């Protein structure tokens, strides 16, 4: 904060760590979802971090903290580097720049060199050419950050898949961490590993994706699965080279009433008639 304030006072260009407020579209999606849980999201005025803090507190009090936290996180804009100051919504700051030592990201070095130039501290400040290229520099840094995050996630996914490769057929406690038309993403409580449950393994029904409720709901039975649900799954396949885990759903869904007709339909699954007790004996 101090670095950004000094550079602004010196009328010096700099690269901010920018985090914009959530988009109107994401807020509307979040508002619909929260309404299904009887939680209100303010409709008027600019959203502030304290609004989200109150929502999360309400959710925790109703034992829905994990579910709501996942959805709120996905509604947020992605932080980036920019020479334009839009503030930092998540930190509730009007201005913010990355400035650390001794751990120096390239964005930190740009701010260091901007201060050297603005405060006349030596010959290593930003050049006129670099100041003219701050837009492109900020974009390059943001792109590199996203690639690094993606590489880190892929590495972790591959290592976890390799670790679980010899546990095919084992049952795990999990939570639904994502809902799409074709199935459910689940996160194992034991390891935090993420995997996918195809809709074809969920139940003998036609399932529809209800985006408003973040759920898959059966047309015939009204039984479904929503974000944050605790479930039991069986590991069916692990592919270390792709960092992929595939699971079979073992838990019955909760009654959620019929899905909307305009929701997207998923693939039906034939009942396999497996005995639940036999499943548990294979643990």
PADREN-515015 format. One record per residue: residue number from 1; x, y, z of N, C-alpha, C, O in turn; residue in three letters. Coordinates in steps of 0.02 Angstrom, whole numbers, plus 50000, padded with zeros to 5 digits. Example, Ala and Ser with C-alpha at 12.3 -4.5 7.8 and 13.67 -1.06 7.14 Angstrom:
R   pos    n_xx    n_yy    n_zz   ca_xx   ca_yy   ca_zz    c_xx    c_yy    c_zz    o_xx    o_yy    o_zz   code
R     1   50660   49716   50390   50615   49775   50390   50660   49835   50390   50712   49834   50423    Ala
R     2   50642   49888   50354   50684   49947   50357   50645   50002   50394   50670   50057   50402    Ser
This chain:
R   pos    n_xx    n_yy    n_zz   ca_xx   ca_yy   ca_zz    c_xx    c_yy    c_zz    o_xx    o_yy    o_zz   code
R     1   50042   49940   50000   50000   50000   50000   50044   50063   50000   50032   50109   49961    Unk
R     2   50095   50064   50044   50138   50123   50049   50174   50137   49983   50181   50194   49963    Unk
R     3   50198   50083   49951   50234   50093   49887   50188   50124   49835   50208   50170   49800    Unk
R     4   50126   50100   49831   50079   50129   49783   50063   50201   49800   50058   50243   49755    Unk
R     5   50055   50217   49863   50040   50285   49883   50097   50333   49867   50086   50388   49843    Unk
R     6   50159   50311   49879   50217   50353   49864   50222   50367   49790   50234   50424   49769    Unk
R     7   50214   50315   49749   50220   50323   49677   50163   50366   49650   50174   50406   49604    Unk
R     8   50104   50360   49677   50049   50403   49655   50064   50476   49674   50052   50521   49635    Unk
R     9   50090   50486   49735   50107   50554   49756   50161   50585   49712   50161   50646   49701    Unk
R    10   50206   50543   49686   50258   50566   49641   50234   50569   49568   50273   50587   49523    Unk
R    11   50171   50552   49557   50142   50550   49490   50183   50503   49444   50194   50518   49385    Unk
R    12   50204   50449   49472   50244   50400   49435   50201   50341   49413   50163   50315   49454    Unk
R    13   50206   50320   49351   50170   50260   49329   50196   50199   49369   50254   50198   49389    Unk
R    14   50152   50151   49379   50172   50090   49415   50126   50033   49394   50076   50043   49359    Unk
R    15   50143   49973   49416   50100   49915   49405   50065   49899   49471   50097   49884   49521    Unk
R    16   49998   49901   49469   49958   49885   49528   49942   49810   49529   49942   49777   49477    Unk
R    17   49928   49785   49589   49896   49720   49595   49822   49735   49598   49796   49758   49649    Unk
R    18   49787   49721   49543   49718   49742   49535   49670   49684   49545   49682   49629   49519    Unk
R    19   49617   49696   49581   49566   49645   49591   49498   49680   49588   49478   49712   49636    Unk
R    20   49464   49672   49532   49401   49707   49521   49345   49673   49559   49351   49616   49581    Unk
R    21   49289   49709   49566   49230   49680   49597   49200   49628   49550   49213   49629   49490    Unk
R    22   49160   49582   49577   49129   49530   49534   49085   49562   49480   49056   49615   49491    Unk
R    23   49081   49529   49423   49040   49554   49368   48966   49548   49385   48947   49508   49428    Unk
R    24   48925   49587   49351   48853   49585   49362   48825   49515   49348   48781   49491   49384    Unk
R    25   48850   49483   49295   48825   49417   49276   48840   49366   49332   48796   49326   49350    Unk
R    26   48901   49368   49359   48919   49320   49412   48879   49334   49475   48861   49288   49512    Unk
R    27   48866   49398   49489   48827   49414   49548   48755   49390   49541   48725   49366   49590    Unk
R    28   48727   49394   49481   48659   49370   49471   48655   49295   49480   48608   49269   49511    Unk
R    29   48705   49259   49454   48708   49187   49463   48714   49170   49537   48680   49124   49562    Unk
R    30   48757   49206   49572   48766   49195   49644   48702   49211   49682   48683   49175   49728    Unk
R    31   48668   49266   49663   48606   49286   49697   48553   49231   49690   48518   49216   49738    Unk
R    32   48546   49203   49630   48497   49150   49619   48513   49089   49662   48468   49059   49692    Unk
R    33   48577   49071   49664   48597   49013   49704   48583   49024   49778   48555   48981   49811    Unk
R    34   48602   49083   49804   48592   49097   49875   48517   49100   49892   48497   49080   49946    Unk
R    35   48476   49124   49845   48404   49126   49856   48376   49056   49867   48329   49047   49905    Unk
R    36   48405   49007   49832   48381   48938   49841   48397   48911   49910   48368   48861   49932    Unk
R    37   48443   48944   49946   48462   48925   50014   48432   48974   50065   48449   48971   50125    Unk
R    38   48388   49019   50042   48357   49069   50085   48408   49117   50115   48400   49140   50172    Unk
R    39   48459   49133   50076   48509   49183   50095   48505   49241   50046   48508   49230   49985    Unk
R    40   48499   49301   50072   48490   49360   50029   48557   49392   50011   48602   49397   50053    Unk
R    41   48562   49413   49948   48619   49452   49925   48593   49521   49907   48545   49526   49868    Unk
R    42   48623   49575   49933   48598   49642   49918   48591   49654   49843   48634   49635   49804    Unk
R    43   48535   49686   49824   48523   49699   49753   48545   49768   49730   48558   49778   49671    Unk
R    44   48549   49814   49776   48565   49883   49758   48633   49903   49785   48656   49877   49836    Unk
R    45   48665   49950   49750   48729   49975   49773   48786   49929   49754   48776   49873   49731    Unk
R    46   48846   49954   49764   48906   49916   49747   48921   49865   49801   48919   49880   49861    Unk
R    47   48935   49803   49780   48952   49751   49827   49018   49766   49862   49065   49793   49831    Unk
R    48   49022   49750   49926   49083   49760   49964   49103   49694   49997   49061   49650   50007    Unk
R    49   49167   49687   50015   49189   49625   50047   49149   49607   50109   49137   49548   50122    Unk
R    50   49127   49657   50147   49090   49641   50208   49023   49607   50193   48998   49569   50234    Unk
R    51   48994   49622   50133   48933   49587   50113   48946   49512   50108   48906   49471   50132    Unk
R    52   49002   49494   50077   49018   49423   50070   49035   49392   50138   49018   49334   50150    Unk
R    53   49066   49430   50182   49081   49404   50249   49017   49388   50287   49014   49337   50322    Unk
R    54   48966   49430   50280   48902   49417   50313   48869   49355   50284   48840   49315   50321    Unk
R    55   48873   49348   50218   48844   49289   50185   48876   49225   50210   48842   49177   50225    Unk
R    56   48943   49226   50214   48979   49167   50237   48963   49151   50310   48958   49093   50329    Unk
R    57   48954   49203   50351   48936   49192   50421   48866   49160   50426   48856   49115   50466    Unk
R    58   48819   49184   50385   48752   49154   50384   48756   49081   50363   48722   49038   50392    Unk
R    59   48797   49068   50313   48802   49000   50287   48832   48953   50339   48809   48896   50347    Unk
R    60   48883   48977   50375   48914   48934   50427   48864   48919   50482   48863   48864   50509    Unk
R    61   48823   48969   50499   48773   48959   50552   48721   48907   50532   48692   48873   50574    Unk
R    62   48709   48901   50467   48660   48853   50441   48693   48788   50417   48662   48748   50383    Unk
R    63   48757   48778   50436   48795   48718   50417   48800   48711   50341   48798   48656   50314    Unk
R    64   48807   48768   50307   48816   48767   50234   48879   48805   50214   48885   48827   50157    Unk
R    65   48925   48813   50262   48984   48854   50250   49026   48831   50191   49046   48872   50150    Unk
R    66   49040   48766   50187   49081   48739   50133   49049   48751   50065   49082   48774   50018    Unk
R    67   48985   48737   50061   48948   48745   49998   48949   48817   49974   48968   48831   49917    Unk
R    68   48931   48863   50018   48926   48934   49998   48995   48963   49985   49003   49003   49940    Unk
R    69   49044   48943   50024   49113   48968   50014   49138   48951   49944   49170   48992   49912    Unk
R    70   49124   48890   49921   49145   48869   49854   49114   48914   49800   49148   48936   49754    Unk
R    71   49049   48926   49807   49014   48965   49756   49035   49039   49758   49043   49070   49705    Unk
R    72   49043   49066   49818   49065   49136   49824   49134   49145   49793   49146   49194   49758    Unk
R    73   49179   49098   49806   49246   49102   49778   49244   49103   49701   49281   49141   49670    Unk
R    74   49201   49063   49672   49197   49060   49599   49164   49122   49569   49171   49135   49509    Unk
R    75   49130   49160   49610   49098   49221   49585   49147   49280   49581   49132   49331   49550    Unk
R    76   49205   49273   49612   49253   49328   49615   49291   49337   49550   49303   49289   49514    Unk
R    77   49311   49399   49536   49354   49413   49479   49424   49387   49495   49442   49377   49553    Unk
R    78   49464   49376   49442   49533   49353   49452   49579   49413   49459   49576   49461   49420    Unk
R    79   49622   49411   49510   49670   49465   49520   49721   49464   49463   49737   49412   49436    Unk
R    80   49747   49523   49446   49795   49529   49392   49840   49590   49404   49828   49629   49451    Unk
R    81   49890   49597   49362   49934   49656   49365   49912   49705   49311   49896   49685   49255    Unk
R    82   49911   49769   49329   49887   49819   49282   49914   49888   49300   49919   49904   49360    Unk
R    83   49931   49930   49250   49950   49999   49265   49890   50043   49280   49897   50100   49302    Unk
R    84   49830   50015   49270   49768   50051   49287   49745   50030   49357   49744   49970   49372    Unk
R    85   49728   50077   49398   49708   50062   49467   49633   50054   49472   49595   50102   49465    Unk
R    86   49611   49992   49485   49540   49979   49498   49530   49960   49571   49475   49941   49591    Unk
R    87   49584   49966   49611   49580   49946   49681   49587   49871   49689   49594   49834   49640    Unk
R    88   49584   49849   49751   49587   49777   49765   49526   49759   49806   49522   49771   49866    Unk
R    89   49476   49729   49771   49412   49714   49802   49420   49666   49861   49392   49677   49914    Unk
R    90   49458   49613   49851   49464   49562   49903   49495   49588   49967   49475   49567   50022    Unk
R    91   49543   49634   49962   49575   49663   50021   49542   49727   50043   49561   49757   50094    Unk
R    92   49492   49750   50005   49456   49812   50020   49504   49871   50024   49501   49912   50070    Unk
R    93   49549   49875   49974   49598   49929   49970   49587   49970   49907   49571   49943   49854    Unk
R    94   49596   50035   49912   49589   50079   49854   49648   50074   49807   49642   50086   49747    Unk
R    95   49706   50058   49834   49766   50050   49793   49811   49998   49825   49814   49993   49887    Unk
R    96   49845   49959   49783   49886   49905   49810   49937   49885   49757   49919   49875   49699    Unk
R    97   50000   49880   49777   50052   49856   49732   50093   49803   49767   50102   49806   49828    Unk
R    98   50118   49755   49730   50160   49703   49759   50230   49731   49771   50262   49758   49725    Unk
R    99   50254   49724   49833   50319   49750   49851   50345   49708   49908   50328   49720   49966    Unk
R   100   50387   49659   49893   50413   49615   49946   50489   49609   49940   50518   49623   49888    Unk
R   101   50519   49589   49995   50591   49577   49997   50605   49529   50055   50577   49539   50109    Unk
R   102   50646   49478   50046   50690   49466   49988   50658   49425   49932   50689   49415   49880    Unk
R   103   50595   49401   49942   50563   49362   49889   50536   49411   49837   50488   49447   49850    Unk
R   104   50566   49412   49778   50549   49463   49729   50519   49432   49666   50553   49396   49629    Unk
R   105   50456   49446   49654   50425   49431   49589   50446   49486   49541   50470   49538   49561    Unk
R   106   50435   49473   49477   50454   49525   49428   50411   49588   49439   50435   49644   49429    Unk
R   107   50348   49578   49459   50306   49637   49473   50335   49678   49530   50331   49740   49529    Unk
R   108   50364   49645   49580   50397   49681   49635   50455   49722   49610   50464   49780   49629    Unk
R   109   50495   49692   49566   50554   49727   49539   50533   49789   49499   50567   49841   49502    Unk
R   110   50478   49784   49463   50454   49842   49425   50437   49899   49474   50454   49957   49461    Unk
R   111   50403   49882   49529   50386   49933   49579   50448   49960   49612   50453   50020   49624    Unk
R   112   50497   49916   49628   50560   49940   49657   50594   49991   49611   50616   50044   49633    Unk
R   113   50597   49974   49547   50631   50017   49500   50592   50081   49487   50621   50133   49472    Unk
R   114   50526   50077   49492   50485   50138   49486   50500   50185   49544   50503   50246   49535    Unk
R   115   50509   50158   49604   50526   50198   49662   50596   50228   49656   50607   50286   49674    Unk
R   116   50643   50189   49630   50711   50215   49619   50710   50276   49574   50743   50326   49586    Unk
R   117   50670   50271   49521   50666   50327   49473   50629   50386   49505   50652   50443   49502    Unk
R   118   50571   50372   49536   50529   50426   49563   50564   50463   49620   50556   50524   49627    Unk
R   119   50602   50427   49660   50634   50457   49719   50707   50474   49706   50743   50495   49752    Unk
R   120   50730   50466   49644   50799   50482   49625   50850   50448   49671   50892   50479   49702    Unk
R   121   50844   50381   49673   50885   50341   49719   50944   50307   49684   50980   50268   49716    Unk
R   122   50954   50320   49620   51009   50287   49586   50995   50276   49512   50944   50298   49486    Unk
R   123   51041   50241   49478   51036   50233   49406   50993   50174   49383   50986   50164   49322    Unk
R   124   50964   50135   49429   50930   50074   49409   50855   50080   49404   50819   50030   49406    Unk
R   125   50830   50141   49397   50758   50151   49392   50732   50131   49324   50770   50113   49279    Unk
R   126   50666   50133   49317   50634   50116   49253   50656   50166   49200   50663   50226   49213    Unk
R   127   50665   50142   49139   50682   50186   49083   50618   50214   49053   50563   50189   49066    Unk
R   128   50626   50265   49011   50568   50293   48977   50534   50240   48934   50473   50237   48930    Unk
R   129   50574   50198   48901   50546   50145   48858   50505   50096   48900   50451   50076   48879    Unk
R   130   50531   50077   48957   50495   50029   49000   50430   50058   49026   50379   50024   49032    Unk
R   131   50431   50123   49043   50370   50155   49066   50318   50155   49010   50258   50146   49023    Unk
R   132   50340   50164   48949   50294   50163   48892   50267   50093   48877   50218   50086   48842    Unk
R   133   50300   50042   48904   50280   49973   48891   50247   49940   48952   50239   49879   48954    Unk
R   134   50227   49980   49002   50199   49950   49063   50136   49909   49051   50125   49858   49084    Unk
R   135   50095   49930   49003   50035   49891   48987   50054   49820   48966   50026   49771   48991    Unk
R   136   50101   49815   48920   50122   49750   48895   50159   49710   48948   50151   49649   48954    Unk
R   137   50200   49744   48988   50236   49710   49042   50187   49680   49092   50194   49622   49113    Unk
R   138   50137   49719   49111   50086   49695   49158   50049   49634   49129   50035   49586   49165    Unk
R   139   50032   49638   49065   49997   49582   49033   50040   49519   49032   50016   49464   49046    Unk
R   140   50104   49528   49016   50150   49471   49014   50157   49439   49083   50159   49377   49089    Unk
R   141   50162   49481   49135   50169   49454   49203   50105   49416   49223   50109   49362   49252    Unk
R   142   50047   49444   49207   49984   49411   49224   49978   49344   49188   49957   49295   49217    Unk
R   143   49996   49343   49124   49994   49281   49085   50041   49229   49115   50023   49170   49121    Unk
R   144   50101   49250   49133   50150   49204   49162   50125   49176   49229   50136   49118   49244    Unk
R   145   50093   49219   49268   50065   49196   49332   50013   49142   49322   50012   49092   49357    Unk
R   146   49968   49152   49273   49916   49103   49260   49946   49037   49235   49922   48983   49254    Unk
R   147   49998   49041   49193   50030   48980   49170   50063   48943   49228   50061   48882   49232    Unk
R   148   50094   48981   49273   50127   48950   49331   50076   48915   49377   50088   48860   49401    Unk
R   149   50019   48948   49387   49967   48918   49429   49940   48854   49397   49930   48804   49430    Unk
R   150   49929   48857   49330   49905   48798   49294   49956   48741   49298   49937   48683   49308    Unk
R   151   50020   48757   49290   50072   48705   49293   50075   48674   49363   50084   48614   49370    Unk
R   152   50068   48716   49414   50069   48690   49483   50011   48642   49494   50019   48589   49523    Unk
R   153   49951   48662   49471   49892   48619   49480   49900   48553   49442   49883   48500   49469    Unk
R   154   49926   48557   49381   49935   48496   49342   49985   48449   49375   49976   48389   49375    Unk
R   155   50038   48478   49402   50089   48437   49436   50059   48402   49497   50070   48342   49507    Unk
R   156   50022   48439   49537   49990   48410   49596   49941   48356   49576   49939   48302   49607    Unk
R   157   49900   48369   49524   49851   48320   49501   49885   48255   49479   49861   48201   49494    Unk
R   158   49941   48261   49443   49976   48201   49419   50007   48162   49476   50005   48100   49476    Unk
R   159   50035   48197   49525   50065   48163   49582   50012   48127   49623   50022   48071   49647    Unk
R   160   49955   48159   49632   49900   48128   49671   49873   48067   49633   49860   48016   49664    Unk
R   161   49865   48073   49567   49841   48017   49528   49889   47958   49532   49868   47900   49536    Unk
R   162   49954   47972   49531   50004   47919   49538   50000   47887   49607   50007   47827   49614    Unk
R   163   49989   47929   49658   49985   47904   49727   49924   47858   49736   49928   47809   49773    Unk
R   164   49869   47874   49702   49807   47835   49710   49799   47779   49659   49750   47742   49661    Unk
R   165   49847   47772   49614   49840   47724   49559   49833   47652   49584   49802   47611   49551    Unk
R   166   49860   47636   49643   49856   47568   49669   49798   47560   49717   49795   47511   49755    Unk
R   167   49751   47608   49717   49693   47604   49762   49627   47600   49723   49575   47621   49747    Unk
R   168   49631   47573   49663   49571   47563   49622   49523   47518   49660   49543   47467   49688    Unk
R   169   49459   47537   49662   49409   47498   49696   49397   47518   49768   49350   47495   49800    Unk
R   170   49439   47562   49795   49433   47584   49864   49378   47637   49870   49369   47678   49824    Unk
R   171   49342   47636   49926   49289   47685   49938   49317   47745   49976   49361   47738   50018    Unk
R   172   49292   47804   49959   49315   47866   49990   49256   47910   50010   49205   47912   49976    Unk
R   173   49264   47946   50065   49218   48000   50082   49239   48062   50043   49299   48077   50038    Unk
R   174   49190   48098   50016   49206   48155   49973   49152   48208   49979   49100   48197   50010    Unk
R   175   49165   48265   49950   49116   48319   49943   49110   48337   49870   49159   48335   49832    Unk
R   176   49050   48354   49849   49039   48379   49781   49070   48448   49776   49050   48494   49812    Unk
R   177   49119   48456   49732   49155   48519   49726   49138   48556   49661   49160   48613   49652    Unk
R   178   49100   48525   49617   49081   48558   49555   49025   48519   49522   49021   48458   49527    Unk
R   179   48982   48555   49487   48925   48523   49453   48923   48548   49381   48920   48609   49369    Unk
R   180   48924   48502   49333   48918   48518   49263   48866   48472   49231   48842   48426   49264    Unk
R   181   48850   48485   49169   48797   48447   49135   48814   48372   49133   48769   48331   49138    Unk
R   182   48878   48355   49125   48897   48286   49115   48913   48248   49179   48927   48188   49176    Unk
R   183   48912   48281   49236   48926   48245   49297   48947   48290   49355   48932   48350   49355    Unk
R   184   48981   48261   49403   49000   48295   49464   49075   48292   49475   49106   48240   49463    Unk
R   185   49104   48347   49497   49172   48346   49522   49169   48335   49597   49127   48364   49632    Unk
R   186   49214   48292   49622   49215   48279   49694   49285   48289   49721   49334   48281   49685    Unk
R   187   49289   48307   49785   49353   48316   49819   49356   48268   49878   49313   48270   49922    Unk
R   188   49406   48226   49879   49413   48176   49932   49431   48210   49998   49475   48252   50000    Unk
R   189   49396   48190   50051   49410   48220   50116   49477   48196   50144   49508   48232   50183    Unk
R   190   49499   48137   50125   49561   48109   50151   49623   48144   50125   49669   48158   50162    Unk
R   191   49623   48159   50060   49684   48185   50028   49674   48254   49996   49723   48287   49980    Unk
R   192   49612   48275   49985   49599   48337   49949   49604   48328   49874   49600   48377   49837    Unk
R   193   49611   48265   49851   49615   48252   49779   49548   48266   49746   49495   48254   49775    Unk
R   194   49552   48291   49684   49492   48306   49645   49483   48254   49590   49531   48233   49559    Unk
R   195   49421   48234   49578   49407   48187   49525   49337   48198   49497   49302   48245   49518    Unk
R   196   49317   48156   49450   49254   48166   49415   49210   48104   49421   49233   48048   49416    Unk
R   197   49146   48116   49432   49095   48063   49432   49050   48074   49372   49011   48121   49372    Unk
R   198   49055   48032   49320   49012   48041   49261   48938   48033   49281   48922   47995   49326    Unk
R   199   48895   48070   49247   48824   48065   49261   48798   47994   49252   48750   47974   49284    Unk
R   200   48830   47956   49207   48809   47887   49194   48817   47841   49253   48789   47786   49254    Unk
R   201   48855   47862   49304   48865   47819   49362   48825   47843   49422   48835   47818   49478    Unk
R   202   48781   47891   49413   48748   47922   49470   48683   47888   49489   48670   47880   49549    Unk
R   203   48641   47867   49442   48578   47837   49461   48534   47823   49401   48546   47849   49347    Unk
R   204   48483   47782   49411   48439   47761   49356   48387   47814   49341   48328   47804   49354    Unk
R   205   48408   47869   49314   48363   47925   49300   48394   47968   49247   48453   47962   49231    Unk
R   206   48354   48013   49219   48381   48066   49176   48395   48126   49221   48350   48152   49254    Unk
R   207   48457   48147   49221   48477   48202   49264   48483   48267   49224   48507   48268   49168    Unk
R   208   48459   48321   49255   48464   48387   49225   48509   48431   49267   48509   48427   49329    Unk
R   209   48547   48473   49233   48591   48520   49268   48552   48583   49285   48532   48621   49240    Unk
R   210   48539   48594   49348   48505   48654   49372   48559   48704   49393   48587   48700   49448    Unk
R   211   48574   48752   49349   48627   48800   49363   48612   48844   49423   48656   48862   49461    Unk
R   212   48549   48860   49432   48530   48904   49487   48546   48872   49554   48570   48905   49600    Unk
R   213   48532   48808   49560   48544   48773   49623   48611   48736   49624   48627   48702   49673    Unk
R   214   48650   48742   49570   48714   48707   49566   48704   48633   49582   48735   48606   49628    Unk
R   215   48659   48601   49544   48641   48533   49559   48626   48493   49496   48610   48522   49444    Unk
R   216   48630   48426   49502   48603   48380   49453   48542   48348   49486   48547   48320   49540    Unk
R   217   48485   48352   49452   48422   48329   49481   48388   48281   49433   48382   48295   49374    Unk
R   218   48365   48224   49459   48332   48173   49419   48262   48194   49398   48223   48217   49439    Unk
R   219   48246   48184   49334   48180   48201   49308   48125   48160   49343   48074   48187   49363    Unk
R   220   48137   48095   49349   48085   48050   49373   48078   48051   49448   48023   48053   49475    Unk
R   221   48134   48049   49483   48132   48042   49556   48137   48107   49594   48116   48112   49652    Unk
R   222   48165   48159   49563   48177   48221   49599   48236   48217   49646   48249   48265   49683    Unk
R   223   48272   48161   49644   48331   48153   49686   48391   48185   49652   48397   48182   49591    Unk
R   224   48434   48216   49690   48490   48250   49658   48549   48262   49704   48549   48243   49763    Unk
R   225   48600   48292   49674   48663   48307   49709   48680   48380   49696   48674   48404   49639    Unk
R   226   48701   48415   49747   48718   48486   49740   48787   48500   49768   48816   48460   49804    Unk
R   227   48813   48558   49750   48879   48578   49772   48884   48576   49848   48840   48602   49883    Unk
R   228   48937   48545   49873   48948   48541   49945   48922   48478   49978   48937   48466   50036    Unk
R   229   48882   48438   49941   48855   48376   49971   48911   48328   49991   48960   48321   49955    Unk
R   230   48902   48296   50048   48947   48241   50068   48923   48177   50034   48864   48160   50038    Unk
R   231   48969   48142   50002   48951   48081   49966   49005   48028   49977   49059   48042   50003    Unk
R   232   48987   47966   49958   49036   47912   49958   49047   47890   49886   48999   47880   49849    Unk
R   233   49109   47883   49866   49125   47865   49797   49177   47809   49796   49213   47797   49845    Unk
R   234   49179   47774   49739   49228   47721   49730   49275   47742   49673   49252   47765   49620    Unk
R   235   49341   47735   49684   49389   47751   49632   49387   47698   49578   49397   47639   49591    Unk
R   236   49374   47719   49516   49368   47673   49459   49430   47675   49415   49450   47624   49388    Unk
R   237   49459   47735   49408   49516   47741   49362   49561   47798   49385   49537   47851   49407    Unk
R   238   49626   47788   49379   49676   47840   49393   49724   47843   49335   49753   47792   49316    Unk
R   239   49733   47902   49306   49778   47910   49248   49831   47962   49267   49820   48022   49257    Unk
R   240   49888   47940   49293   49940   47988   49316   49963   48035   49261   49976   48094   49275    Unk
R   241   49970   48011   49199   49996   48054   49145   49950   48112   49131   49973   48165   49107    Unk
R   242   49886   48104   49144   49837   48158   49133   49816   48191   49198   49780   48241   49197    Unk
R   243   49837   48164   49255   49816   48192   49319   49742   48184   49330   49710   48226   49361    Unk
R   244   49713   48128   49304   49641   48120   49306   49620   48062   49352   49653   48010   49353    Unk
R   245   49566   48073   49389   49536   48021   49431   49462   48016   49413   49427   48066   49408    Unk
R   246   49439   47954   49405   49368   47943   49390   49337   47900   49445   49366   47850   49466    Unk
R   247   49278   47922   49467   49245   47888   49523   49175   47865   49503   49146   47889   49455    Unk
R   248   49150   47817   49542   49080   47795   49537   49043   47820   49599   49069   47815   49655    Unk
R   249   48983   47847   49589   48943   47871   49645   48910   47812   49681   48880   47769   49649    Unk
R   250   48917   47811   49747   48886   47759   49788   48829   47786   49830   48784   47748   49848    Unk
R   251   48829   47849   49846   48778   47879   49889   48715   47895   49850   48718   47914   49791    Unk
R   252   48658   47886   49883   48595   47908   49854   48590   47984   49860   48616   48014   49907    Unk
R   253   48557   48014   49811   48548   48086   49813   48494   48106   49863   48457   48064   49888    Unk
R   254   48490   48170   49876   48438   48197   49920   48379   48220   49877   48388   48239   49819    Unk
R   255   48319   48219   49906   48261   48242   49868   48264   48317   49858   48271   48355   49906    Unk
R   256   48260   48339   49795   48266   48410   49779   48208   48434   49736   48211   48490   49710    Unk
R   257   48156   48394   49728   48100   48409   49684   48122   48405   49613   48182   48397   49599    Unk
R   258   48076   48411   49567   48091   48401   49496   48135   48457   49470   48130   48514   49492    Unk
R   259   48179   48439   49424   48221   48489   49391   48179   48530   49343   48128   48506   49318    Unk
R   260   48201   48590   49328   48166   48633   49280   48170   48602   49211   48220   48572   49192    Unk
R   261   48117   48610   49173   48115   48581   49106   48166   48611   49059   48189   48577   49013    Unk
R   262   48185   48673   49071   48234   48704   49027   48306   48691   49049   48353   48716   49018    Unk
R   263   48314   48652   49102   48382   48634   49122   48409   48583   49074   48371   48550   49039    Unk
R   264   48475   48576   49073   48506   48531   49025   48503   48459   49049   48515   48445   49108    Unk
R   265   48486   48414   49004   48479   48343   49021   48546   48308   49014   48585   48323   48969    Unk
R   266   48559   48261   49060   48621   48223   49057   48605   48151   49037   48548   48133   49023    Unk
R   267   48656   48110   49035   48651   48042   49012   48620   47997   49066   48640   48003   49124    Unk
R   268   48573   47953   49049   48544   47908   49099   48592   47851   49116   48639   47837   49078    Unk
R   269   48580   47820   49172   48622   47763   49191   48577   47704   49209   48526   47713   49242    Unk
R   270   48596   47645   49187   48559   47585   49204   48579   47562   49274   48638   47565   49292    Unk
R   271   48531   47540   49313   48545   47514   49380   48587   47451   49375   48573   47406   49337    Unk
R   272   48639   47450   49415   48683   47392   49414   48664   47341   49467   48689   47284   49467    Unk
R   273   48620   47361   49514   48595   47314   49563   48647   47287   49611   48640   47231   49636    Unk
R   274   48698   47325   49624   48750   47302   49669   48728   47310   49741   48693   47357   49759    Unk
R   275   48749   47263   49782   48731   47264   49853   48775   47313   49891   48836   47308   49887    Unk
R   276   48744   47360   49928   48782   47411   49963   48827   47380   50017   48883   47403   50028    Unk
R   277   48801   47329   50050   48842   47297   50102   48904   47265   50072   48958   47267   50102    Unk
R   278   48896   47235   50013   48954   47205   49980   49005   47258   49963   49066   47246   49966    Unk
R   279   48981   47317   49944   49027   47371   49928   49070   47388   49989   49130   47397   49984    Unk
R   280   49037   47391   50046   49073   47411   50106   49123   47358   50127   49175   47374   50156    Unk
R   281   49107   47295   50114   49154   47242   50132   49218   47246   50091   49270   47219   50111    Unk
R   282   49214   47279   50032   49272   47285   49989   49317   47343   50008   49369   47354   49977    Unk
R   283   49298   47379   50059   49336   47438   50080   49408   47419   50098   49447   47463   50117    Unk
